[in-house]
Structure formats: C-alpha cells, structure tokens
Amino acid sequence: MYQRVSTEEFFKVIGPLNVTLEIRGNYPYKTLFRLKQGGKLVGFEEHERYYLNVEDTRS
C-alpha cells in the first residue's frame, strides 16, 4: 500500500537508502525508487506527487 507524502518526508526516507531509479511511461514520467538489493519498490514519484510504501517505511 502506498501513501502520498510531502516531498520532504519522501526524501527523508529515501535519502539514506541504496536505491536505483527506473523511469516508466511517456511524459509526464513516473519515477520508481527500488532498493538495489532485492529490487523492492519503496516509493515513486508521479506528476510531482510522492508516494511511499507504508509497510516498508513505518514501524
């Protein structure tokens, strides 16, 4: 399940992680943030809106 978050909250969570970026679709693109180890999708950006995987980012 993905939850919309602020830009600041998104990068606070994503910043310390070892992720790769994957661009999908035509403009406006969707950017996927995946862990390098295992390829799990931890968040994405779409149309300047940011989403985090709630199960992975919340304790």
MARBA-3410 file (N, C-alpha, C, O; in Angstrom, 1 decimal):
59
0.9,-1.2,0.0,0.0,0.0,0.0,0.9,1.2,0.0,1.9,1.3,0.7 ~ 0.6,2.2,-0.8,1.4,3.4,-1.0,0.6,4.6,-0.4,-0.6,4.7,-0.7 ~ 1.3,5.5,0.3,0.6,6.7,0.9,1.3,7.9,0.3,2.5,8.0,0.2 ~ 0.5,8.9,-0.1,1.0,10.1,-0.6,1.7,10.9,0.6,1.1,11.0,1.7 ~ 2.9,11.4,0.4,3.6,12.1,1.4,4.2,13.4,0.8,4.2,13.6,-0.4
4.7,14.3,1.7,5.3,15.5,1.2,6.7,15.2,0.6,7.2,14.1,0.8 ~ 7.2,16.1,-0.2,8.5,15.9,-0.8,9.5,15.7,0.2,10.4,14.9,0.1 ~ 9.5,16.5,1.3,10.5,16.5,2.4,10.4,15.1,3.0,11.5,14.5,3.3 ~ 9.3,14.6,3.4,9.1,13.3,4.0,9.7,12.2,3.1,10.3,11.2,3.5 ~ 9.3,12.3,1.8,9.8,11.3,0.8,11.3,11.2,0.8,11.8,10.1,1.0
12.0,12.3,0.7,13.4,12.3,0.6,14.1,12.0,1.9,15.3,11.5,1.9 ~ 13.4,12.3,3.0,14.0,11.9,4.3,14.1,10.4,4.4,15.0,9.9,5.0 ~ 13.1,9.7,3.9,13.1,8.2,4.0,14.0,7.6,2.9,14.7,6.7,3.2 ~ 13.8,8.1,1.7,14.6,7.6,0.5,16.1,7.9,0.6,16.9,7.1,0.2 ~ 16.4,9.1,1.0,17.8,9.5,1.0,18.8,8.6,1.5,19.8,8.3,0.9
18.6,8.0,2.7,19.7,7.1,3.3,19.7,5.7,2.6,20.6,4.9,2.9 ~ 18.7,5.4,1.8,18.6,4.0,1.2,19.5,3.9,0.0,19.7,4.9,-0.7 ~ 19.9,2.7,-0.3,20.7,2.4,-1.5,19.7,2.0,-2.6,19.3,0.9,-2.8 ~ 19.2,3.0,-3.4,18.2,2.8,-4.4,18.6,3.0,-5.8,19.6,3.7,-6.1 ~ 17.9,2.5,-6.8,18.1,2.8,-8.2,16.8,3.4,-8.6,15.7,3.3,-8.0
16.9,4.2,-9.7,15.7,4.9,-10.3,15.3,4.2,-11.6,16.2,3.7,-12.4 ~ 14.0,4.1,-11.8,13.5,3.5,-13.0,12.4,4.4,-13.6,11.5,4.8,-12.8 ~ 12.6,4.8,-14.8,11.6,5.8,-15.4,10.6,4.9,-16.2,11.0,4.0,-17.0 ~ 9.3,5.2,-16.0,8.3,4.5,-16.7,7.4,5.4,-17.5,7.1,6.6,-17.1 ~ 6.9,5.0,-18.6,5.9,5.7,-19.4,6.4,6.8,-20.2,7.6,7.1,-20.3
5.5,7.5,-20.8,5.8,8.7,-21.6,5.6,9.9,-20.7,5.0,9.8,-19.6 ~ 6.0,11.1,-21.1,5.9,12.3,-20.3,4.4,12.6,-20.0,3.6,12.5,-21.0 ~ 4.1,12.9,-18.8,4.9,13.0,-17.6,5.3,11.7,-17.1,4.4,10.8,-16.9 ~ 6.5,11.5,-16.8,7.1,10.2,-16.4,6.7,9.8,-15.0,6.4,10.7,-14.2 ~ 6.8,8.5,-14.7,6.7,8.0,-13.4,8.0,7.5,-13.0,8.6,6.7,-13.7
8.6,7.9,-11.9,9.9,7.5,-11.4,9.8,6.5,-10.2,9.2,6.9,-9.2 ~ 10.3,5.3,-10.4,10.2,4.3,-9.4,11.5,4.3,-8.6,12.6,4.4,-9.2 ~ 11.5,4.2,-7.3,12.7,4.1,-6.5,12.7,2.7,-5.9,11.9,2.3,-5.1 ~ 13.7,1.9,-6.4,13.8,0.5,-5.9,15.1,0.3,-5.2,16.1,0.9,-5.5 ~ 15.0,-0.6,-4.2,16.2,-1.0,-3.5,17.2,-1.7,-4.4,16.7,-2.6,-5.2
18.5,-1.4,-4.4,19.4,-2.1,-5.2,19.5,-3.6,-4.8,19.6,-4.4,-5.7 ~ 19.4,-3.9,-3.6,19.5,-5.2,-3.1,18.0,-5.8,-3.0,17.3,-5.4,-2.1 ~ 17.7,-6.6,-4.0,16.4,-7.3,-4.0,15.3,-6.6,-4.9,14.4,-7.3,-5.3 ~ 15.5,-5.4,-5.2,14.6,-4.7,-6.2,13.3,-4.3,-5.7,12.4,-4.0,-6.5 ~ 13.1,-4.3,-4.4,11.8,-4.0,-3.8,11.5,-2.5,-4.0,12.3,-1.6,-3.8
10.3,-2.2,-4.5,9.8,-0.8,-4.7,9.5,-0.2,-3.4,8.6,-0.6,-2.7 ~ 10.2,0.9,-3.1,10.0,1.6,-1.8,9.2,2.9,-1.9,8.7,3.4,-0.9 ~ 9.1,3.4,-3.1,8.4,4.6,-3.4,8.4,5.0,-4.8,9.2,4.4,-5.6 ~ 7.6,6.0,-5.2,7.6,6.5,-6.5,7.1,8.0,-6.5,6.5,8.4,-5.6 ~ 7.5,8.6,-7.7,7.1,10.0,-7.9,6.3,10.0,-9.2,6.7,9.4,-10.2
5.1,10.7,-9.2,4.3,10.7,-10.4,3.6,12.1,-10.4,2.9,12.4,-9.5 ~ 3.9,12.9,-11.4,3.2,14.2,-11.6,3.5,15.1,-10.4,2.6,15.8,-9.9 ~ 4.8,15.1,-9.9,5.2,15.9,-8.8,4.5,15.5,-7.5,4.4,16.4,-6.6 ~ 4.0,14.3,-7.4,3.4,13.8,-6.2,4.2,12.6,-5.7,4.6,11.8,-6.6 ~ 4.5,12.5,-4.4,5.4,11.5,-3.9,4.6,10.5,-3.1,3.8,10.8,-2.3
5.0,9.2,-3.2,4.3,8.1,-2.5,5.4,7.1,-1.9,6.4,6.8,-2.6 ~ 5.1,6.7,-0.7,6.0,5.7,0.0,5.2,4.5,0.2,4.0,4.5,0.5 ~ 5.9,3.3,0.2,5.4,2.0,0.6,5.2,2.1,2.1,6.2,2.0,2.9 ~ 4.0,2.1,2.6,3.7,2.3,4.0,4.2,1.1,4.8,4.7,1.4,5.9 ~ 4.1,-0.1,4.3,4.6,-1.2,5.1,6.1,-1.2,5.3,6.6,-1.7,6.4
6.9,-0.6,4.4,8.3,-0.6,4.5,8.9,0.6,5.3,10.0,0.5,5.8 ~ 8.1,1.6,5.3,8.6,2.9,5.9,8.1,3.2,7.3,8.6,4.1,7.9 ~ 7.1,2.5,7.7,6.5,2.8,9.0,6.8,1.7,10.0,6.8,0.5,9.6 ~ 7.0,2.0,11.2,7.3,0.9,12.2,6.0,0.7,13.1,6.0,-0.1,14.0
END
